[in-house]
Amino acid sequence: MQFWRCECGKCEKYESGMPPQPCEGCDECGTAFAQRPGDHVQKIGHDWKPQFDGDAGKPARPICKRCYARGPKPEGA
């Protein structure tokens, strides 16, 4: 189990698989997760991939290509 934390210490993550992506981290201090204090870097934005709900025939919430986070609801959905 690996422990990851942002620079200000308000966001923490325990991970046993892949390390966190550079778009994951703290919105308050703007840093990505790191294991050691000197390794913090600025968090980058999500790389949104548009989705489409074939059953409803409408656009669905986008997904980040790196961390698979769900994005905001599209207008008209």
Residue pairs with C-beta under 8 A, 6 or more apart in sequence:
1 14
1 15
1 16
2 14
2 15
2 16
2 19
2 35
3 12
3 13
3 14
3 35
4 12
4 13
4 14
4 15
4 19
4 20
4 33
4 34
4 35
5 11
5 12
5 13
5 33
5 34
5 35
6 12
6 25
6 26
6 28
6 29
6 31
6 32
6 33
6 34
6 40
7 26
7 29
7 31
7 34
7 37
7 40
8 26
8 28
8 29
8 31
10 26
10 28
10 29
11 25
11 26
11 28
11 33
13 20
13 24
13 33
19 33
20 32
20 33
20 67
21 32
21 64
21 66
21 67
22 32
22 41
22 43
22 44
22 66
23 32
23 43
23 44
23 45
23 46
23 47
23 64
23 66
23 67
23 69
24 32
24 33
24 43
24 67
24 69
25 31
25 32
25 33
25 43
26 43
27 43
30 42
30 43
31 40
31 41
31 42
31 43
32 40
32 41
32 42
32 43
32 44
34 40
34 41
46 64
46 66
46 67
46 69
46 71
47 64
47 65
47 66
48 62
48 63
48 64
48 65
48 71
49 62
49 63
49 64
49 65
50 59
50 62
51 59
51 60
51 61
51 62
51 63
52 58
52 59
52 60
53 59
53 60
53 77
58 76
58 77
59 74
59 76
59 77
60 74
60 77
61 70
61 71
61 72
61 73
61 74
61 77
62 70
62 71
62 72
62 74
63 69
63 70
63 71
64 71
